[in-house]
Amino acid sequence: MPLIEWRDSYGVGVDLIDADHKLLVSLINQLYEAHEDGQGTEMVGSALNVLIEYTETHFSREELLLEKGAYPELAEHREEHRRLTQKVRDITERYNAGDTAVCDDALIVFLKDWLTDHILGVDMKYKSYVQGLTLTPAELLGSFHLDEE
């Protein structure tokens, strides 16, 4: 049984963002299942890495859409994204460094609560600003941040 089930009430009215949120739900469910099934550190670590990478991609797209919609609380929303990303990145780095205890039931509950609370509490505030907006392929391509090595 999945940890989180997608509900229509999670939708913000933008297909791209709703699809991102559905994928994040799926990734958290995969991490939960890997953890619950004792699938080992490699599988859990892989799920954590994919989750953080996709979260960062999603946040970039969401912020671009909020800019386009002239959302007045964009700065606060960006800061919330930054805090959440850093917390998950810290957990992922600790896990990848061998601290497998960091991926416990509390982490799974945190991720579930983070996603549902963020969507229902924070993202719903921008819903009226972005409904009906779309991002062009050029805007989407520009939202990707390539790491410089």
Backbone as ProteinMPNN parsed JSONL, in Angstrom:
{"seq_chain_A": "MPLIEWRDSYGVGVDLIDADHKLLVSLINQLYEAHEDGQGTEMVGSALNVLIEYTETHFSREELLLEKGAYPELAEHREEHRRLTQKVRDITERYNAGDTAVCDDALIVFLKDWLTDHILGVDMKYKSYVQGLTLTPAELLGSFHLDEE", "coords_chain_A": {"N_chain_A": [[0.842, -1.174, 0.0], [0.594, 2.219, -0.882], [2.337, 5.008, 0.615], [1.474, 7.623, 0.273], [-1.403, 8.754, -1.334], [-2.419, 10.124, -4.348], [-4.565, 12.89, -4.526], [-7.289, 14.657, -5.972], [-7.61, 17.098, -4.782], [-5.066, 18.017, -4.336], [-4.264, 19.252, -6.608], [-3.096, 22.101, -8.448], [-3.99, 23.311, -10.661], [-2.395, 23.616, -12.887], [-1.145, 21.805, -15.406], [1.567, 20.908, -15.767], [2.797, 21.395, -13.254], [1.112, 19.942, -11.566], [1.618, 17.392, -12.599], [4.316, 17.17, -11.912], [4.056, 17.175, -9.101], [2.614, 14.79, -8.768], [4.548, 12.982, -9.622], [6.49, 13.402, -7.643], [5.077, 12.428, -5.435], [4.997, 9.745, -6.208], [7.765, 9.157, -6.175], [8.376, 9.481, -3.444], [6.773, 7.45, -2.45], [8.097, 5.263, -3.62], [10.562, 5.391, -2.308], [9.695, 4.937, 0.302], [8.645, 2.308, 0.034], [11.0, 0.921, -0.686], [12.475, 1.276, 1.634], [10.767, 0.073, 3.566], [10.681, -2.558, 2.62], [13.201, -3.349, 3.094], [15.212, -3.112, 1.148], [17.848, -2.53, 0.938], [20.851, -0.506, 1.139], [21.759, 0.568, -1.296], [19.529, 0.737, -3.044], [17.764, 2.37, -1.552], [19.384, 4.624, -1.263], [19.641, 5.374, -3.945], [16.976, 6.03, -4.534], [16.644, 8.232, -2.822], [18.493, 10.015, -3.976], [17.397, 10.436, -6.546], [14.988, 11.596, -5.772], [15.831, 14.061, -4.57], [17.085, 15.321, -6.745], [14.952, 15.538, -8.591], [13.177, 17.073, -7.12], [14.528, 19.528, -6.972], [14.511, 20.239, -9.695], [11.748, 20.463, -10.101], [11.117, 22.563, -8.296], [12.487, 24.69, -9.522], [11.041, 24.972, -11.916], [8.508, 25.55, -10.889], [8.976, 27.979, -9.57], [9.639, 29.59, -11.752], [7.183, 29.663, -13.052], [5.709, 30.992, -11.091], [6.961, 33.468, -11.163], [6.165, 34.267, -13.717], [3.437, 34.476, -13.284], [3.363, 36.636, -11.625], [3.404, 36.34, -8.819], [2.923, 37.543, -5.618], [4.163, 36.632, -3.252], [6.526, 35.413, -3.907], [9.274, 35.554, -3.122], [9.239, 34.593, -0.464], [8.267, 32.056, -0.958], [10.311, 30.964, -2.51], [12.306, 30.909, -0.557], [11.255, 29.025, 1.214], [11.386, 26.775, -0.457], [14.174, 26.637, -0.696], [14.959, 26.046, 1.947], [13.679, 23.539, 2.352], [14.852, 22.006, 0.314], [17.54, 22.061, 1.136], [17.396, 20.685, 3.566], [16.584, 18.087, 2.745], [18.708, 17.535, 1.021], [20.86, 17.506, 2.858], [20.157, 15.256, 4.403], [20.299, 13.289, 2.407], [23.017, 13.443, 1.698], [24.2, 12.639, 4.119], [23.217, 10.024, 4.248], [24.358, 8.921, 1.914], [26.973, 9.028, 2.702], [27.181, 6.966, 4.424], [25.648, 6.939, 6.723], [23.217, 5.254, 7.358], [21.179, 5.105, 9.162], [19.878, 7.484, 9.131], [17.856, 7.325, 7.335], [15.114, 6.598, 8.358], [11.951, 5.686, 9.869], [11.039, 8.177, 10.721], [12.106, 9.954, 8.834], [10.713, 9.198, 6.531], [8.097, 9.835, 7.269], [8.473, 12.59, 7.608], [9.028, 13.355, 4.917], [6.603, 12.67, 3.665], [4.781, 14.321, 5.083], [5.95, 16.792, 4.523], [5.601, 17.01, 1.719], [2.759, 16.841, 1.375], [1.892, 18.876, 3.152], [3.25, 21.066, 2.077], [2.163, 21.264, -0.522], [-0.63, 21.512, 0.015], [-0.675, 23.586, 1.887], [1.208, 25.67, 1.239], [1.562, 25.805, -1.598], [-1.068, 26.047, -2.523], [-1.674, 28.665, -2.071], [-0.748, 30.091, -4.252], [-2.313, 29.337, -6.323], [-4.455, 30.781, -7.677], [-2.976, 32.635, -9.072], [-1.598, 31.312, -11.037], [-3.194, 29.594, -12.508], [-4.098, 28.36, -15.62], [-1.817, 29.322, -16.832], [1.078, 28.607, -18.814], [4.268, 27.144, -19.513], [6.7, 27.826, -21.914], [8.557, 25.72, -24.213], [11.164, 26.815, -24.398], [11.318, 28.333, -22.043], [11.104, 26.275, -20.179], [13.423, 24.809, -20.75], [15.308, 26.675, -20.033], [14.98, 26.597, -17.32], [16.422, 24.545, -16.282], [19.194, 23.734, -14.324], [22.416, 23.358, -14.921], [24.96, 21.6, -13.413], [28.142, 22.87, -12.806], [31.227, 21.467, -13.32]], "CA_chain_A": [[0.0, 0.0, 0.0], [1.439, 3.414, -0.928], [2.337, 5.913, 1.763], [0.671, 8.788, -0.112], [-2.238, 8.569, -2.514], [-2.745, 11.401, -4.978], [-5.961, 13.319, -4.458], [-7.551, 15.8, -6.838], [-7.485, 18.321, -3.977], [-3.672, 18.443, -4.384], [-4.028, 19.933, -7.875], [-3.024, 23.56, -8.44], [-4.597, 23.817, -11.889], [-1.406, 23.723, -13.958], [-0.819, 20.406, -15.706], [2.984, 20.625, -15.54], [3.066, 21.365, -11.811], [0.392, 18.794, -11.012], [2.362, 16.192, -13.001], [5.498, 17.135, -11.041], [3.627, 16.772, -7.757], [2.286, 13.36, -8.833], [5.804, 12.237, -9.68], [7.091, 13.469, -6.313], [4.331, 11.457, -4.62], [5.479, 8.424, -6.619], [9.14, 8.975, -5.7], [8.329, 9.264, -1.991], [6.233, 6.098, -2.273], [9.162, 4.304, -3.957], [11.517, 5.418, -1.2], [9.01, 4.269, 1.414], [8.594, 0.864, -0.234], [12.363, 0.395, -0.613], [12.825, 1.262, 3.061], [9.936, -0.919, 4.262], [11.027, -3.896, 2.154], [14.594, -3.632, 3.426], [15.87, -3.366, -0.132], [19.278, -2.273, 1.006], [21.3, 0.88, 1.082], [21.908, 1.053, -2.666], [18.212, 1.088, -3.568], [17.265, 3.52, -0.799], [20.231, 5.754, -1.641], [19.257, 5.766, -5.301], [15.665, 6.691, -4.443], [16.881, 9.548, -2.215], [19.174, 10.86, -4.953], [16.424, 10.819, -7.571], [14.035, 12.498, -5.127], [16.398, 15.403, -4.406], [17.295, 15.903, -8.072], [13.683, 15.92, -9.197], [12.628, 18.163, -6.313], [15.18, 20.763, -7.409], [13.977, 20.548, -11.023], [10.367, 20.908, -9.914], [11.108, 23.882, -7.669], [12.893, 25.669, -10.542], [9.898, 25.193, -12.823], [7.433, 26.189, -10.145], [9.357, 29.369, -9.345], [9.517, 30.261, -13.042], [5.75, 29.885, -13.253], [5.295, 32.029, -10.14], [7.436, 34.737, -11.731], [5.288, 34.577, -14.852], [2.139, 34.84, -12.734], [3.551, 37.789, -10.74], [2.998, 35.943, -7.483], [3.518, 38.524, -4.697], [4.918, 35.987, -2.17], [7.545, 34.577, -4.544], [10.512, 35.516, -2.32], [9.009, 33.688, 0.665], [8.109, 30.713, -1.52], [11.672, 30.533, -2.86], [13.023, 30.601, 0.68], [10.712, 27.741, 1.67], [11.999, 25.768, -1.324], [15.584, 26.525, -0.351], [15.06, 25.332, 3.24], [13.3, 22.14, 2.16], [15.882, 21.366, -0.503], [18.747, 21.881, 1.942], [17.158, 19.626, 4.552], [16.615, 16.793, 2.063], [20.082, 17.349, 0.538], [21.665, 17.111, 4.019], [19.81, 13.865, 4.72], [20.828, 12.46, 1.326], [24.477, 13.396, 1.829], [24.521, 11.794, 5.275], [22.929, 8.646, 3.867], [25.371, 8.498, 0.945], [28.249, 8.909, 3.422], [27.16, 5.755, 5.239], [24.762, 7.055, 7.883], [21.943, 4.696, 6.883], [20.154, 5.292, 10.197], [19.15, 8.72, 8.851], [16.663, 6.952, 6.569], [14.27, 5.812, 9.241], [10.53, 6.0, 9.741], [10.836, 9.614, 10.904], [12.387, 10.6, 7.556], [9.611, 8.894, 5.623], [6.963, 10.659, 7.716], [8.828, 13.966, 7.274], [8.847, 13.558, 3.48], [5.166, 12.636, 3.389], [4.185, 15.536, 5.625], [6.505, 17.912, 3.774], [4.962, 17.129, 0.412], [1.339, 17.163, 1.475], [1.758, 20.196, 3.782], [3.728, 22.085, 1.147], [1.175, 21.426, -1.592], [-1.915, 21.998, 0.517], [-0.547, 24.812, 2.663], [1.996, 26.726, 0.607], [1.294, 25.911, -3.037], [-2.448, 26.474, -2.79], [-1.731, 30.128, -2.008], [-0.461, 30.68, -5.567], [-3.179, 28.724, -7.322], [-5.186, 31.752, -8.49], [-2.026, 33.403, -9.88], [-0.972, 30.515, -12.102], [-4.142, 28.786, -13.268], [-4.173, 28.684, -17.034], [-0.508, 29.674, -17.376], [1.928, 27.522, -19.293], [5.656, 27.499, -19.763], [7.128, 27.439, -23.249], [9.737, 24.842, -24.18], [12.37, 27.611, -24.124], [11.308, 28.651, -20.611], [11.402, 25.03, -19.46], [14.832, 24.489, -20.943], [16.052, 27.649, -19.244], [14.821, 26.343, -15.884], [17.358, 23.51, -15.853], [20.474, 24.24, -13.842], [23.46, 22.354, -15.121], [26.052, 21.744, -12.46], [29.458, 23.034, -13.395], [32.194, 20.592, -12.659]], "C_chain_A": [[0.894, 1.247, 0.0], [1.304, 4.259, 0.336], [1.421, 7.11, 1.504], [-0.149, 8.408, -1.346], [-2.604, 9.937, -3.048], [-4.236, 11.66, -4.865], [-6.13, 14.521, -5.374], [-7.391, 17.117, -6.081], [-6.042, 18.829, -3.929], [-3.374, 19.267, -5.638], [-4.037, 21.447, -7.736], [-3.558, 24.162, -9.74], [-3.628, 24.077, -13.027], [-0.897, 22.307, -14.208], [0.626, 20.047, -15.388], [3.292, 20.482, -14.044], [2.347, 20.19, -11.159], [1.094, 17.485, -11.38], [3.634, 16.048, -12.163], [5.126, 16.633, -9.649], [3.275, 15.286, -7.723], [3.558, 12.52, -8.867], [6.521, 12.265, -8.332], [6.398, 12.523, -5.34], [4.841, 10.054, -4.932], [6.892, 8.156, -6.097], [9.179, 8.738, -4.191], [7.767, 7.874, -1.696], [7.289, 5.038, -2.59], [10.204, 4.236, -2.845], [10.943, 4.682, 0.011], [9.012, 2.752, 1.225], [9.976, 0.231, -0.154], [12.802, 0.267, 0.84], [12.07, 0.154, 3.796], [10.306, -2.35, 3.887], [12.47, -4.273, 2.466], [15.434, -3.899, 2.199], [17.343, -2.986, -0.158], [19.638, -0.829, 0.744], [21.399, 1.412, -0.338], [20.571, 1.514, -3.241], [17.65, 2.318, -2.866], [18.066, 4.763, -1.169], [19.896, 6.268, -3.024], [17.93, 6.522, -5.295], [15.804, 8.085, -3.838], [17.516, 10.51, -3.219], [18.218, 11.334, -6.044], [15.423, 11.815, -7.0], [14.604, 13.912, -5.019], [16.608, 16.063, -5.757], [15.978, 16.365, -8.688], [13.022, 17.054, -8.425], [13.225, 19.493, -6.752], [14.68, 21.188, -8.791], [12.564, 21.103, -10.909], [10.325, 22.318, -9.324], [11.515, 24.965, -8.668], [11.738, 25.992, -11.47], [8.778, 25.944, -12.111], [7.744, 27.67, -9.928], [9.277, 30.185, -10.633], [8.051, 30.591, -13.34], [5.232, 30.976, -12.316], [5.773, 33.407, -10.583], [6.495, 35.189, -12.842], [3.918, 35.039, -14.366], [2.186, 36.021, -11.78], [3.046, 37.505, -9.326], [3.673, 36.837, -6.449], [4.344, 37.91, -3.56], [6.027, 35.086, -2.704], [8.815, 34.472, -3.692], [10.373, 34.548, -1.148], [8.906, 32.24, 0.186], [9.476, 30.138, -1.903], [12.452, 30.122, -1.607], [12.545, 29.27, 1.266], [11.312, 26.595, 0.851], [13.463, 25.547, -0.939], [15.77, 25.735, 0.943], [14.743, 23.84, 3.064], [14.357, 21.382, 1.367], [17.13, 21.098, 0.325], [18.566, 20.759, 2.96], [17.234, 18.247, 3.9], [18.016, 16.507, 1.521], [20.994, 16.907, 1.685], [21.413, 15.65, 4.388], [20.416, 12.93, 3.688], [22.345, 12.333, 1.43], [24.9, 12.528, 3.005], [24.313, 10.321, 4.929], [24.011, 8.118, 2.925], [26.744, 8.338, 1.581], [28.271, 7.713, 4.376], [26.274, 5.806, 6.464], [23.358, 6.566, 7.487], [20.828, 4.848, 7.905], [19.33, 6.552, 9.947], [17.87, 8.444, 8.054], [15.811, 6.009, 7.408], [12.812, 6.209, 9.022], [10.257, 7.495, 9.876], [11.099, 10.378, 9.61], [11.227, 10.394, 6.586], [8.395, 9.748, 5.991], [7.228, 12.128, 7.394], [8.569, 14.244, 5.793], [7.373, 13.577, 3.095], [4.501, 13.93, 3.843], [4.666, 16.77, 4.865], [5.753, 18.08, 2.46], [3.503, 17.537, 0.545], [1.132, 18.534, 2.12], [2.184, 21.307, 2.833], [2.692, 22.322, 0.044], [-0.097, 22.069, -1.052], [-1.809, 23.332, 1.251], [0.112, 25.953, 1.926], [1.614, 26.9, -0.862], [-0.124, 26.386, -3.345], [-2.595, 27.992, -2.752], [-1.507, 30.763, -3.382], [-1.417, 30.218, -6.661], [-3.865, 29.749, -8.229], [-4.257, 32.578, -9.39], [-1.529, 32.631, -11.1], [-1.952, 29.704, -12.935], [-4.209, 29.289, -14.696], [-2.849, 29.103, -17.645], [0.212, 28.418, -17.85], [3.35, 28.044, -19.422], [6.02, 26.993, -21.152], [8.292, 26.466, -23.144], [11.03, 25.603, -23.879], [12.449, 27.971, -22.645], [11.65, 27.412, -19.791], [12.873, 24.674, -19.568], [15.699, 25.423, -20.11], [15.968, 27.405, -17.751], [15.769, 25.269, -15.37], [18.677, 24.149, -15.464], [21.495, 23.133, -14.002], [24.59, 22.634, -14.149], [27.363, 21.905, -13.223], [30.437, 22.206, -12.608], [33.568, 21.203, -12.728]], "O_chain_A": [[1.84, 1.331, 0.783], [0.285, 4.221, 1.025], [0.69, 7.554, 2.39], [0.372, 7.808, -2.286], [-3.047, 10.808, -2.299], [-5.059, 10.769, -5.079], [-5.205, 15.318, -5.529], [-7.071, 18.141, -6.684], [-5.814, 19.968, -3.52], [-2.33, 19.914, -5.714], [-4.857, 22.014, -7.015], [-3.575, 25.382, -9.899], [-3.997, 24.691, -14.028], [-0.295, 21.689, -13.331], [0.887, 18.996, -14.802], [3.976, 19.544, -13.635], [2.91, 19.518, -10.296], [1.159, 16.568, -10.562], [3.99, 14.943, -11.752], [5.803, 15.77, -9.091], [3.6, 14.596, -6.757], [3.639, 11.475, -8.221], [7.099, 11.259, -7.921], [7.054, 11.887, -4.515], [5.089, 9.265, -4.021], [7.184, 7.055, -5.629], [9.932, 7.888, -3.715], [8.241, 7.196, -0.784], [7.367, 4.021, -1.9], [10.671, 3.155, -2.485], [11.637, 3.899, 0.66], [9.341, 2.005, 2.146], [10.124, -0.868, 0.38], [13.421, -0.723, 1.228], [12.663, -0.61, 4.556], [10.253, -3.249, 4.725], [12.914, -5.375, 2.146], [16.272, -4.801, 2.196], [18.001, -3.116, -1.19], [18.852, -0.047, 0.21], [21.148, 2.595, -0.567], [20.498, 2.575, -3.861], [17.115, 3.214, -3.52], [17.495, 5.835, -1.368], [19.872, 7.478, -3.248], [17.785, 7.537, -5.977], [15.149, 9.022, -4.293], [17.127, 11.674, -3.305], [18.234, 12.506, -6.421], [15.05, 12.774, -7.674], [13.909, 14.873, -5.351], [16.335, 17.254, -5.904], [15.9, 17.46, -9.245], [12.372, 17.911, -9.025], [12.503, 20.48, -6.89], [14.45, 22.374, -9.026], [12.228, 22.098, -11.55], [9.576, 23.169, -9.803], [10.939, 26.053, -8.658], [11.488, 27.159, -11.775], [8.178, 26.862, -12.67], [6.866, 28.519, -10.086], [8.886, 31.352, -10.601], [7.736, 31.678, -13.824], [4.403, 31.794, -12.715], [5.069, 34.401, -10.399], [6.086, 36.349, -12.895], [3.305, 35.91, -14.984], [1.169, 36.378, -11.185], [2.354, 38.323, -8.721], [4.903, 36.883, -6.406], [5.156, 38.613, -2.958], [6.424, 34.122, -2.05], [9.372, 33.381, -3.564], [11.288, 33.772, -0.87], [9.395, 31.321, 0.841], [9.758, 28.967, -1.649], [13.163, 29.117, -1.605], [13.352, 28.483, 1.759], [11.699, 25.567, 1.407], [13.93, 24.411, -0.867], [16.633, 24.862, 1.026], [15.466, 22.985, 3.574], [14.712, 20.254, 1.708], [17.717, 20.02, 0.227], [19.484, 19.971, 3.187], [17.874, 17.341, 4.434], [18.468, 15.363, 1.557], [21.822, 16.017, 1.497], [22.353, 14.901, 4.653], [20.984, 11.896, 4.04], [22.893, 11.243, 1.268], [25.857, 11.761, 2.897], [25.136, 9.474, 5.277], [24.518, 7.012, 3.108], [27.586, 7.602, 1.067], [29.269, 7.478, 5.057], [26.158, 4.811, 7.18], [22.438, 7.364, 7.306], [19.652, 4.733, 7.558], [18.226, 6.691, 10.473], [16.922, 9.228, 8.094], [15.793, 4.796, 7.196], [12.488, 6.968, 8.108], [9.355, 8.026, 9.228], [10.398, 11.345, 9.312], [10.815, 11.329, 5.9], [7.743, 10.316, 5.114], [6.323, 12.839, 6.958], [7.958, 15.256, 5.45], [6.948, 14.406, 2.29], [3.756, 14.557, 3.09], [3.886, 17.683, 4.595], [5.317, 19.183, 2.132], [3.062, 18.482, -0.109], [0.269, 19.288, 1.671], [1.557, 22.365, 2.787], [2.385, 23.47, -0.28], [-0.581, 23.058, -1.603], [-2.753, 24.122, 1.239], [-0.367, 27.086, 1.978], [1.372, 28.019, -1.314], [-0.338, 27.067, -4.347], [-3.53, 28.544, -3.332], [-2.018, 31.85, -3.651], [-1.325, 30.672, -7.801], [-3.849, 29.585, -9.449], [-4.716, 33.16, -10.373], [-1.09, 33.23, -12.082], [-1.57, 29.174, -13.978], [-4.356, 30.485, -14.947], [-2.757, 29.23, -18.866], [-0.02, 27.318, -17.348], [3.584, 29.253, -19.435], [5.686, 25.866, -21.519], [8.945, 26.39, -22.103], [11.899, 25.087, -23.177], [13.527, 27.923, -22.053], [12.4, 27.495, -18.818], [13.496, 24.281, -18.581], [16.71, 25.002, -19.547], [16.777, 27.933, -16.988], [15.909, 25.093, -14.16], [19.21, 24.996, -16.181], [21.448, 22.111, -13.316], [25.107, 23.748, -14.07], [27.646, 21.164, -14.164], [30.466, 22.246, -11.378], [34.529, 20.62, -12.227]]}, "name": "protein", "num_of_chains": 1, "seq": "MPLIEWRDSYGVGVDLIDADHKLLVSLINQLYEAHEDGQGTEMVGSALNVLIEYTETHFSREELLLEKGAYPELAEHREEHRRLTQKVRDITERYNAGDTAVCDDALIVFLKDWLTDHILGVDMKYKSYVQGLTLTPAELLGSFHLDEE"}
